[in-house]
Structures are given as C-alpha cells and as structure tokens.
Amino acid sequence: MEEDNEDSEEEEGQKLPRVHNKERLWLNVQPKGFGKSVPDFHEEPLKPIPDECQTAYDFYKLFMPDEFVDELVRVSRLYAVKKGNSDLQAKITNNSLRTTQAIMYLTGYLTPSNRLMFWEQKPDTGNMFVKKAMSRNLFMELIRNTYFTDRLVPSKPEDADYDRHWKVRPLIEHINSMARKHVRISEHVSIDEGMIKYFGPHPLKQFIRGKPIRFGYKMWILANSTGELLWVQPYAGSSTHIEDFGLGQGPNVVMGLAQQCGLPPGTKVYVDNLFTSLDLIDHMGAKGYGVTGTLRQNRIIGIPLPNKKQANKELKRGETKMVFTQDAVVSVWKDNQPVYMASNCANGELTSTCKRYSRVDRGYVNFTQPNMNNQYNKHMGGVDMLDARVKNYAISIRVRKWYWCFYTWFLGVQMVQAWRHYRAHMKEQHKHVQVDEETKEEMKKRKAAERKIENIPLLDFTRQVVELTVMKHSDTYDMAIPQREVVTSVSKVAKEEIRLDEGNHLIMVTELRGVCRKCKNRTTFRCARCDVALHPTCFYYYHRPQEEPEKE
C-alpha cells in the first residue's frame, strides 16, 4: 500500500510523490528549524453581518436566505407537475415552505409518536400552534413534493459531470457556500467522518461498527474545533467529489477538503488514524498547513519505534519515545495502551500532564504527556460536537425517499450554524457596549442580561426561530380556528369512567341535535360533563345504570 506504482500514476494522471518510511532520515533529537514549514496563523475578525440582523430569526435567515428558498419553490413546483399534482403549484410558496420547515424543527423538541397527532382534536396531543400554522393536508402534500434540483434524469458514469448525489447536490453546495460566506476559520480545525442516519436500501448506505450512528450515509466533514462546519462532501466511493492525489483515501480527503475550503496558511488540522500518514504531513506542510494525528500500526513500518507489542513490554505508563525528521515528529506514548502520533506543528516537548487512576496508589496520579497529544485531545472534537448538536434536536419527520434524510440533516446543520454565529456576534457586540452613566447595580443587571443572550441554549434559539418563522410566514396563523376543530374529544374508556363517577353531571339545552345515548331518539339536551346527547328522562338512569328497573 505504501509502494508507488509509476505506470498506474501515469495512466490516472499526475499524483503527488510518496516516500517510504525506510527511506527517511530519522533523528533522536529535534532538529533546528523544526516546525518552520508551518507559518504563524493570522486570525481574521468575525464575518460582517447586516445592521438589522439582531434576532435569532435574522441570523437563521443568513444561512437560509430567500433566494435559496425561492429556488426550492421553483424546483418543487416542477416536481409536483411531473408527479401529476399541478394543482399544488399555487400552494408551494416561500411562505408555505418556511412554515413547513418550522413545523419540522418543532418535531425535534416535541417529538410525537405520529406526526398527525399535532392536528388531533384530543387535548393531550393536539397542538394549537401547529394547527394555526398550517393545515394537516397541506403539510403532508408539501413534504411529499419538496424537491431540490431541476434535473430529472441522472447523468451516466461515463459523463464528466457524473454525480451519485445529484438529487441533494444543491443542499451540499448551499451548506458549503454559506459556511464560506459567514463562518470564520479558526486556527485549529479537524477533519472526520460523520453519518446521516438511514435504514432503507441504497447502494451508498454505509455500515460503520462502533459509531453512534452505524447505518447511513457517510460524510467527510471539515469543522472548527468549536463545532462550526466549514466544508462537507458526501462519500460516494470512487465518485466522491474529491481529487485523487495518489496518497490513499484518508490523506486524499484531508488534502481535498483543505483545498476546496481554502484554508489559510498556518491552520492546524487534526485528524484520526484513518487519515494520518507521513506523506500527508509532508505535502500539507509544503502548503503551509500543520497536521497532527494518530497513526495506525501499518503506517509505522520502517519507523525506528517499537510496535504495539514491544511498547507494552518496554514502556511504563506515562513514558514516551519519539523520533524526528526535518519536518515531522512521530511518538509513542504509553497510556493504558500505546498511543502513536505524528505532527509537523507540535514539538516533542513533554510539557503537558494528564490524570489517570492508579491501582497501586489507589487514586488519581499525574503522568507526563507529549504536547502533541494534549493539543490533539483539545482540538480534535469539532466534527463530533457538530454531530452531537444536530442530533440533540434532530427532526423526526420521515418520508419514504432516500434523499429525505439529507434534507433533515441539512436543516439541522443550518440551525446549529446560525446558533453559533449568533452567540459569537452577541459576545462581540457586548464587548463594545459603552454606557456613560450607570450605577453598579444597573451594570450587574446589564451584564447578566448580556450573558443570558450570549449563552443562549440551542433549544431556546430553535424555539425562537420556529415561533418567529410561523408568525411571519404562515398564511393562517392569525385566522380563527373553526369551532369544529377545537371541540375536545375523549376516548371511549375515559367517557365510560366519567359517566359512572360522582362528578358534576348537568343537563343543558344546546342548538345541536344529537342521538340520545339511552333511548336512541334525537334530542337537543346534552350532559355538560359527558358531552353526549341525553333526554331529561334518560339522564338519571344513564349515569346510574345499576338503579334502572328491569323491563318486564
């Protein structure tokens, strides 16, 4: 796997050169000038926003602008006509799609067993907010006819524009374009694989053992260490939209995402053992990028370090052994098991410590740790943080189409992106607040209010977006609900319990004529508590059936 094949490289195109570990010059001490291939990182300020952008809804619209929703309206109308639903064209509008998305977001934090429960008349499940936002039938029609591309026929494998994700490609491109426009690239970023949950049949569905989501579509994700997505590409085998640099799948992904995203020189990239190789470190260093990652056993062959079996015998817990090249350091640090790492930006100093439980001392003990291990643990979790936030309030609406899970994941990512953008800008705005005359007590109240805004939870942010979206875009929210839709109904078991209890059963006259539950004749009299039609003469024996005289 490490050997070059010159003939195949000439056939497939120009590939980056690779060097076997045995051909490298290994040193036991850190050489002079180590790490100079990675320049200093110059952090940019936050991306500017419009002056009128103040509420959670305003920040959400930065990532879901009207232009994108209008394009969804256009292609969804074409799709509806193709499916024979031409009468639905007038109903698919910017307002109706945004209201549909708001209801979908609501199912993330109010998850019903059946999505139709929101429109039920029963008091324990019916949701008046959803009823006023949109009718049940319109909501069902819209989610069935939501579409994302005007292409109706896929390209062939031999075509230059062949794309196995052609139905959802506009969603991926929109995520990337909005991230490039609004998200600031931090000094420390991470690359990892993410999963979109999917259990149906599809040739691109993956199974990854040991992951929180084992079945679904695999995504290559580049994210800040704080959890903001910077770039994403869905995995499609050899058809993945990432250039083949000849370094293997993992290193190709790192090179490709860094190139597509346009990472500035000096950025430190953290990856796991699927991606890390010394060839990757060499070529990323040549572009001015730092790389730190764990190493697999088959990639340390030729490096003068003990393998896993030898390290367990030779090294004690907390001990480290490392070797250097001119621009890279490779180390093995003994924790419970040996940990192999490589880097071109973190030096080999043992300046960090970590706490581990010791059976001998019967307590926690401090152990020395290489600086690169500490940096890796600190900055590697960006993609996992993004996945966790999207999963916290994941949309539960499902449709029997393979691409629908991409849409719900896309909406979840955009909400998380807007939430983090909102918190960052609120903190920046509050730094420049100046008050001429303010008492100490007033300053405390102002600071507390600012902290509440700056640290707004994702749930509160999502709820604000949902509420404002429905109020601004629902065509029926301000309309009165017809009386027949708000009359509460009770299950048969509950009615029987109420009928025989000692409650306040009162008879009343109504304009509604119904069938008496006792004699089966029509009447305008009803029991106010049971809400059933009853004649006055039938009222007593309906509630006291045990006292009714037997018929002769």
HELIX and SHEET records of a PDB file:
HELIX    1   1 GLU A    6  GLU A   12  1                                   7    
HELIX    2   2 ASN A   21  GLU A   23  5                                   3    
HELIX    3   3 ALA A   56  PHE A   63  1                                   8    
HELIX    4   4 ASP A   66  LYS A   82  1                                  17    
HELIX    5   5 SER A   86  LYS A   91  5                                   6    
HELIX    6   6 ASN A   94  TYR A  109  1                                  16    
HELIX    7   7 ARG A  115  TRP A  119  5                                   5    
HELIX    8   8 MET A  128  ALA A  133  1                                   6    
HELIX    9   9 ARG A  136  ASN A  145  1                                  10    
HELIX   10  10 ARG A  169  HIS A  182  1                                  14    
HELIX   11  11 GLY A  237  SER A  239  5                                   3    
HELIX   12  12 GLN A  249  CYS A  261  1                                  13    
HELIX   13  13 LEU A  278  ALA A  286  1                                   9    
HELIX   14  14 GLN A  297  ARG A  299  5                                   3    
HELIX   15  15 LYS A  308  GLU A  314  1                                   7    
HELIX   16  16 ASN A  371  HIS A  379  1                                   9    
HELIX   17  17 GLY A  382  ASN A  392  1                                  11    
HELIX   18  18 TRP A  404  LYS A  431  1                                  28    
HELIX   19  19 LYS A  440  GLU A  454  1                                  15    
HELIX   20  20 LEU A  458  HIS A  473  1                                  16    
HELIX   21  21 GLN A  483  VAL A  486  1                                   4    
HELIX   22  22 LYS A  492  ARG A  499  1                                   8    
HELIX   23  23 PRO A  536  HIS A  543  1                                   8    
HELIX   24  24 PRO A  545  GLU A  547  5                                   3    
SHEET    1   A 8 GLN A 206  PHE A 207  0                                        
SHEET    2   A 8 PHE A 215  ASN A 224 -1                                        
SHEET    3   A 8 HIS A 188  LYS A 197 -1                                        
SHEET    4   A 8 LYS A 268  VAL A 271  1                                        
SHEET    5   A 8 GLY A 290  THR A 294  1                                        
SHEET    6   A 8 PRO A 338  SER A 343 -1                                        
SHEET    7   A 8 VAL A 329  LYS A 334 -1                                        
SHEET    8   A 8 THR A 320  PHE A 324 -1                                        
SHEET    1   B 3 GLN A 206  PHE A 207  0                                        
SHEET    2   B 3 PHE A 215  ASN A 224 -1                                        
SHEET    3   B 3 LEU A 229  PRO A 234 -1                                        
SHEET    1   C 2 SER A 352  SER A 358  0                                        
SHEET    2   C 2 GLY A 363  GLN A 369 -1                                        
SHEET    1   D 3 ILE A 507  VAL A 515  0                                        
SHEET    2   D 3 ARG A 522  CYS A 527 -1                                        
SHEET    3   D 3 VAL A 532  ALA A 533 -1                                        
END                                                                             
